[in-house]
Amino acid sequence: SLACRLDCAKRVVGLSSGGRGICTSPISNTSTPCCKSGVCSGYFYPVLVAYAVGLMLANMAVYLMKMGQPALLYLVPCCLGTMCFIAWSKGEMRDLWEGPKVLVTADRITGSNGGLFSDGQERQDSGEEMSHELS
C-alpha cells in the first residue's frame, strides 16, 4: 500500500504543480513524466510483480518440502528488496528511508491530513475553512 500511495502522491503533486502529471524528485530536482506510454514507472507495479513471485516461491517451498512455510519469509525480501532497488536506482533511497516528503505534500494539497489542522486541532467546518486554509 505504501508503493501505491507513493505513486499516487507523486501524481497529485505533479498535477498540481505542472498540470501534466510531472513528478519532481525532491533530491535531484529533476522532472520526469509519472507515466510513460500508459504503463506507470513508479513503485506499485514492480512491487506487485515481486509479491506474486514471492507467493510463488512460498508455494513452491511448501510443495517441495512437504511442510508448511511462513509466507512472509519469501514475500518480505521480494517486496522490500524490489522497492529498495527501485528507490536506489532513482536516487530516492534517502527520501524513502526518512519518510517520503511527497506524501505530506499530497496530503496538504488534497486536505486529507487525518482530519487535523497543521496545529493538531480537529476540523469542525468542512467548506469555508478548508478553502481559506488552502489559499
C-alpha positions in Angstrom: 0.0 0.0 0.0 3.0 2.3 0.5 4.0 1.8 -3.1 0.6 2.7 -4.4 0.2 5.7 -2.1 3.6 6.9 -3.0 2.9 6.7 -6.8 -0.5 8.4 -6.3 1.0 11.2 -4.2 3.7 11.8 -6.8 1.0 12.1 -9.4 -1.1 14.5 -7.3 1.9 16.7 -6.6 2.9 16.6 -10.3 -0.6 17.5 -11.5 -1.0 20.4 -9.0 2.4 21.9 -9.9 2.5 21.4 -13.7 -0.9 20.2 -14.7 0.6 17.4 -16.8 1.4 14.7 -14.1 5.1 15.7 -14.0 6.9 14.2 -11.0 9.7 16.2 -9.4 12.3 14.3 -7.4 12.9 16.3 -4.1 16.6 15.3 -4.1 17.8 15.7 -7.6 15.3 18.4 -8.7 14.7 16.6 -12.0 11.3 16.4 -13.6 10.1 13.2 -15.3 6.7 12.1 -16.5 4.9 9.9 -13.9 3.6 7.6 -16.6 5.3 6.6 -19.8 3.3 5.1 -22.7 0.4 4.2 -20.4 2.5 2.0 -18.1 3.4 3.7 -14.8 7.1 3.7 -14.0 6.6 4.0 -10.2 6.8 1.5 -7.4 3.4 -0.2 -7.4 3.6 -2.5 -10.4 7.1 -3.8 -9.8 6.2 -4.5 -6.2 3.0 -6.2 -7.3 5.1 -8.5 -9.5 7.6 -9.1 -6.7 4.7 -10.1 -4.4 3.4 -12.6 -7.0 7.0 -14.0 -7.3 7.3 -14.2 -3.6 4.0 -16.0 -3.3 5.0 -18.5 -6.0 8.3 -19.1 -4.1 6.4 -19.7 -0.9 4.0 -22.2 -2.6 6.9 -24.0 -4.3 8.7 -24.3 -0.9 5.6 -25.8 0.6 5.3 -28.3 -2.3 9.0 -29.3 -2.3 9.5 -29.6 1.4 6.1 -31.2 2.1 5.6 -29.0 5.2 4.2 -25.5 5.9 6.4 -22.5 5.4 5.9 -18.9 6.6 4.9 -17.0 3.5 6.5 -13.7 4.9 9.9 -15.4 4.7 9.5 -15.1 0.9 7.2 -12.1 0.5 9.1 -9.6 2.5 12.5 -9.9 0.8 10.9 -9.9 -2.6 8.8 -6.8 -2.0 11.2 -4.9 0.2 14.1 -5.7 -2.0 12.3 -4.6 -5.1 11.2 -1.3 -3.5 14.7 -0.6 -2.2 16.3 -1.4 -5.5 13.9 0.9 -7.4 14.4 3.7 -4.8 18.2 3.3 -5.1 18.1 3.4 -8.9 16.0 6.6 -8.9 18.1 8.2 -6.2 15.2 8.3 -3.8 16.5 5.9 -1.2 17.2 8.6 1.5 13.8 10.1 1.0 12.1 6.7 1.2 14.1 5.8 4.3 13.3 9.1 6.1 9.7 9.2 5.0 8.7 10.5 1.6 8.0 14.2 1.8 5.8 13.9 -1.3 3.2 12.1 0.9 3.0 15.1 3.3 2.8 17.5 0.3 0.0 15.4 -1.3 -1.9 15.3 2.0 -1.7 19.1 2.2 -2.9 19.5 -1.4 -5.9 17.2 -1.0 -6.7 18.3 2.5 -6.6 14.7 3.8 -4.3 15.0 6.8 -6.4 12.8 9.0 -9.0 15.4 9.9 -6.5 17.6 11.7 -5.2 21.1 11.0 -1.5 21.6 11.0 -1.7 22.8 14.6 -3.3 19.5 15.7 -6.9 20.7 16.3 -9.7 18.7 14.9 -11.6 20.1 11.9 -15.1 21.4 12.6 -16.3 23.0 9.4 -15.7 21.5 6.0 -16.2 24.0 3.3 -15.2 27.6 4.1 -12.3 27.0 6.4 -10.7 24.4 4.1 -10.8 26.7 1.1 -9.4 29.5 3.3 -6.6 27.2 4.6 -5.5 26.3 1.1 -5.3 29.9 -0.1 
